[in-house]
Amino acid sequence: MPFSLQPLLSGFTLPDLPAAFLCMVLVALMIRAGVMDHPIHRSSHTRPIPKGGGIGIIGAFLLCLPPALYLTHQSFFTGPILGLIGGVVLLATVSWLDDLYSFPARYKLAAQFIAAALAAFGSGASLPLTVLFVLGAVFITNALNFIDGINGLASGVMALSALFLAASGIQPVVFVLFAICLLVFLPWNFPKARIFMGDVGSQSGALIIAWGAMQPHHFAAMLTLALLSGVLWDVLFTLARRARAGDHLAQAHRGHLYQLAVRSGIPMPLVTVIYWGFVLWGALACLAGQPWETGLLVLLPQLCWTGYVCTRAKARVQDHW
């Protein structure tokens, strides 16, 4: 699976510049708006921090995507693009309202399924494959939302993933624009957080990345899963571990691998960089070509990381995990 600068560079368009500026303005406005994320027992932060930075990311992306497509002679009025925009607008709206008012989980899950179905619209896939896409998109949406618990982790993972998707020729205009919006936001959130993305950023952004797996490229799904392997493994392992321990799976907790790593004394910025490294490793693993080879290659560092973190947690984390 070759990556190339040619499709990556072809994804850069003039509207990327106003998108970067607009993202900065919106993020700054959200900081001034003062919608705060107050720390609770499972939080990684210890003081109230503004949230809603995802409005800058998603707002700039949505407003600048139509002219970016127009300048590259691509139609905005196609099934895949309209489905993506519809799904992102729906999920961003519901996620922001949830950030403000805390909806019941069933309403949020329903919005995720509808948004994923909209994103899958126009993919041209068979009905069984479309259903699989929708289920996968909902899982990825929740996984990146769960993982958005320390500075820069989710936004950095999504930015790198978007760049590799673009470099492989998968919707380069879309993913370069999205990566730029994420990279503009990142200094506001890493290494020190002045604002959080909130659900509006993590869930809507995750849907955009998941949409990459739905594109008509024979390696799109494999590449997307490999790029997100660190995030997906963390969530799957944590669910399996908590199920075996008899914990309530829907209950909020601090038992993800990245959280245990921080609680065991690994510096938070280092944990974030390690998860960025998993994205880079996933891209390299895809060069193996065969799905089973890629799967084995992405699994190896996850097993090593899991063993290391769990060993540290047993020795250093005193409360329940």
N, C-alpha and C positions, 0 to 999 in steps of 0.2 A: 504494500500500500504506500505509494510514494506521496510525500509532501513536497510542495514546491512553492517558491516565492512568487511565481507567476500568477496563480489564482489568488494568492493572498494580496499581492499588490493591486490586482485588478479589482479587488473589493473596496479599495479606498476611493472615495468620491468626495466632491466638494462639500456636500452637506455634512460630512463628518466634522468639519470645523465648527459650524454653528451648533451641531449636536454636542460637542465638547463644551462649548460656552454655555449652552442652555442647561446642560447637566450641572455645571458648576453653580449657575444662578439658582436653579431649583433646589439643589442640596443646601446652599447657603440660606435660602428662604425657609426651608424646613427646619434648619437649626434655630432660626429666629422665631419660628412658629411655636417652638417649645412644647411639642407633644412628646412627653417624656416616657422612657422605659425605666420604670422603678425596679431596683433589684429585689429579688425574692430569694428563697433559700437555695434554689438550684442555679441561680445566675452566676455568670463568670465575672460580672462587674459589681462594684461595691457602691456606686453612686448613681443617681439618676442621669441618664444620657438621652438626648433627643433621638427619636426614631422617625422613620418615614423617608430616609435617604433614597429608598427605592423609587420614590416618586420622581426624583431627578433622573435616575437611570432609565426607567421605563417611559417617563414622559418625553425625554429627549429622543429615545429610540423610536417611539411611535410617531412623533411629529416629523422626524427627519427621514424616516424610511421611504415614504412616497417619493420625495424629490430625488433621493439616492437611486431608487429603482428607475425613475424616469430618465435620469442623466446617463444611465447605462443601458438605455433602450430595453428595459424590462417592464412588463405590464404589472401595475399594482392590482389590477382587477382579474386576478387568477384565483382558482380555488385554494391552493396552498397558502398564498399570501393573505387573502381575506380571512381564511380560517384561522391563521396564526394571529392576525390582528384582533379578530373577534374574541378568540380565547384569551389573549393577553389582557384586553380591555376588561373583560368580565372578571377574570381572576384578580387583576390589580384592584378593581373597584371593591370586590368583596373582601379582599385581603386588607385593604386600607380601612374599610369600615370595621373589620374585625380587630385591627390594631386599636381602633378607637373605642369600640363597644363590646368586644369579646362575644362573638356568636357561638352558639352550640356547635360541637364538632360535626354533627350530621349535616348542618347547613354548609359548612366549609367544604366537607367532602363532596357534597352534591355539586357545588360550584366547580370543584376540581374536575369532576367527571364531565360536566358540561363543557368546560373550557378545553379539556383534552379531546373531547369529541369534535369540537369546532376546529381545533388545530389539526386533527386527522382528516378533516374534510378536504377533498380534492387530491388526496395522496395517490389515488388510483389503485390502491391495494384492494385485495379481496376482503370480504366481510370478516372472515376469521382473523386475517392479519390486521385489519383495522381495529378489531376488538383488542387484539394483543397490544397494538400501539397505544390504545387508550389506557389500558391497565398499566402498561409500562410508564406512560407519561405521568399518571397519577402517583405511581410509586416514586419516580424520580422527583416529582414536585414535593412530595412529603420528605423524601430523603434529604434534599438540599435545604429544606426548611428546618429539619431536625439538626442538621450539621451547622446551621448558622448560629452558633453559640459562642464563638470566640472571634476576635478581631481578624478580619481579612480572609477567613477560611473559605466561606461560600463564594464571596465575590471574586476572590483570586482563582478558585477552581473553575468558576464559570467563565472568567475572562480568558484563561489559558485554553479551556475547552473550545470556546468560540474561535480563537485564533487557529487552533489545529483543524477544526472543521472547515474553516475558510481555506486554509492551506491545502486541504485535500480536495478542494473544488466543490464543496457542498455549500451552496448559497453564499458565496463569498461576500456579496454586498450586505446581506442581512447580518452575517456573523462578524464581519469587521466593524460595522456600525455598533453592534451590541457590545463587542469587546472594548471599543473606544469609550463608550458610556461607562462600562464597569471600571476601566482603568482610570478614568477621571474621578470616579467616586472613591477608589481604593485609598488614596492618601488621606481621605477624611476618616477612614476606618482602621487603618493599619500603619504603623504598629500600635499607635494610640488612637482610641476611638473618640471622635468628636460627634459622631452620629452613627446610628445603626441603619441598615437597609430596611429592617422590618419585614413582615410577611409580604408586603407589596413588592419588595425587591426579590426576596429569596424564592417565593412561589412563582411569580410571573417570570422571573429570569430562568428558573428551572424548566418552565414550560417551553421557553424559547429553545433551550438546549435540547430538550426531549424532542422537539419538532425536527431537529436535525436528523434524528434516527429515522424519521418517517420519509425522508427524501429518497427519490428513486435512484439511489446509488447502491450497488451491491454490497458495499462495505459500510454503509452509513450507520446501521444499527450496531455492528460490531465495534466500530470506532467510538461511537458515543458511549457505549457501555464500558469500553476499555479506559476512556478518558475519565469517566466517573467511578472507576473501580474502587478507589479509596473510600469514597463517600458511600457507595452502595454496599461494600463489604462491611463497613462500620455499622451501618443500620441493620443489615441482615444478621450479622454476628450478635449484635446487641439484642435484637428481638429474640433470637434463638436462645441466648444465654438467660434472658429474663423469663422466657417461657419455661425453660427447664427449672428455673429457681422458683416458679410458681408466682411470679410477680404479675400484677395487673398490667397488661401491655399498653392500655390506653392511658395509664397514669404517667404524668410528667416525672422526669427523673434526671439524674446526673451520671448515668451509667454508660454513655457512649464511650468508645475507645478514646476519642480526642479529649473528652472531659476527664476520663481517668488519667490520661497522660498528664494533663495540667494539674490535676489534684495530687498526682504522685510526685510532683516537683519539677517536671519538664517545663522550661519557660514557654509561655503561651506563643510568642512569635515563632519559636522553633517548631512547635507543633503545627502551626499554620503552614510554615515553609515545607515541612515534611509532606503535608497533604497536597501542596502544590507539586511537590516532587512526584507524587503518585500519578498526577495527570501527565507529566512528562514521561514517566515510565510506561504508562498506558499507551501513549503515542508511539514510543519505540517498540513496544510489544506488538503493535499492529503491523509493524514491518515484517514480522514473521510470516504473515500471509494467511496461514491456515487458522481457522477459528480455534481449534483445540490447542494449537501451539500458543496462540495469543492468550487463551484462557489460563493455561499453565503459567505463562510468564507473568501475568498480572496477579495471579494468586500467590506466587512465591513471596513477594515482599509483604503482602497482607498477612500471611501466616507468621512471618518473622516479627512484624510490628505487633500483632496480636499477642504473641507469646511474651514479647518484651514488656508491653504495657501491663498485661495481666500479672506478670511476675512482680513488677514494681508496685502495682496496686495492692497485691496481697501483703506486701511488706510495709507499705507506707500509708495506705488509705484505711483509716480506722472505722469509719461509719459504713453503712450498708451501700453496696454498689452492685 
